[in-house]
Structure formats: C-alpha cells, structure tokens
Amino acid sequence: MGQRQDLLAGAKKCIAEKGYSRTTARDITAVSGANLAAIGYHFGSKEALLNAAVLDSFDEWGTAIEEAMAAPHDGEPIDRLEWFLSGFLAGSAEHRATLAASVQAFAEAEFVPEIRRQLAATYAEARRSVAAMLLDVTPGDIDDEGLKLGSLALAIINGTALQLFIAPESTPSAADLTAALKSLISTRH
C-alpha cells in the first residue's frame, strides 16, 4: 500500500475505534505509520482525510450489501427481503467497524456537502438496486412504484443496521421483521 492508502486505512481504523470527532491527526499517523505532513500532502487536512475515510467506509458497507444481494433467491418480494436481511445480519458482525463509520457519515452529512452529495447518490442507486432485487427484475426496469419499495426496504435495512449497532443482542431477526410486515399488511380495520 502507498502512503495515501495507509493514511486512509489508518483513518478508518481510528474512526471505528475512537469515533470521527475524537480522532486526531496524531492517532491516524500512529496507526498508519505515515508522518503528519503526509496528511496535508495527500488530503489537504485531517478533516478531508476523515471525510474520505467515512465515504470509503460507506462504499465498503454498500459493497457488503451488494454482495448479500448477489445470489439469486426465488419467492415473493417479502421472501427475498427476509433472505437478504438474514444474510445482511449474518455478515454484519465482521463489518462492525464499517457500520460504525457509515453511521457517522450520516451525522457528518449535515456539515459536509460532499458527504451529503455522495450519500444522496448512493441512496438513489441503492433504492433502485434493492427494489430490483426484491422484484427480481433488472434495475433499469424499476419505475416510481418500485423506487418507493426500494425506499421502504432501505428504511428497514438502515433501521435494522442501527439496532444491530446499538444493541446486537436484541436486534430482531429477519424472520421477525418480515413476520411483522406480513402482520401489518394483513391487518384489517
């Protein structure tokens, strides 16, 4: 790895271990083996490096989600959602640091327009991809109704991820979540 990549990896490690706001430039250089001047040379500032690390972590989380969606699964959309959530939950333990950095990206988006822009673009693509997976069609076949389904699925995925991050022992299973959705759908007034 080059010094730039070492700094990026070090920043991601520090964010996962200490949090965005508690990470110092010295923390990053200690972990990465780079010197302080390298941060300015490669990123311009510690904040720019941390922002790049958060965005990179969010991309890694997105890649993990895409990998969970990659294997085909038959059944109704709710069955595919349950299958996806099962895989997502099973694989999340190994991606906890990435999840932590990704959660921090949401807060930073309020203050860093570049993070907000990239998250908005990522979510636009994710709505389409998740809807396509649920409906078993190509992303290009997703219409406005499909995008609404993708938005709902992302809300469930993100909500589940936050519960998993905060209290893994009490996070509902994929079966629990889809059973609750089925119950909600079948409830008649």
Summary of the structure (lengths in Angstrom):
residues: 189
radius of gyration: 18.6
end to end distance: 60.7
largest distance: 65.4
contacts: 569
relative contact order: 0.11
helix: 81%
strand: 0%
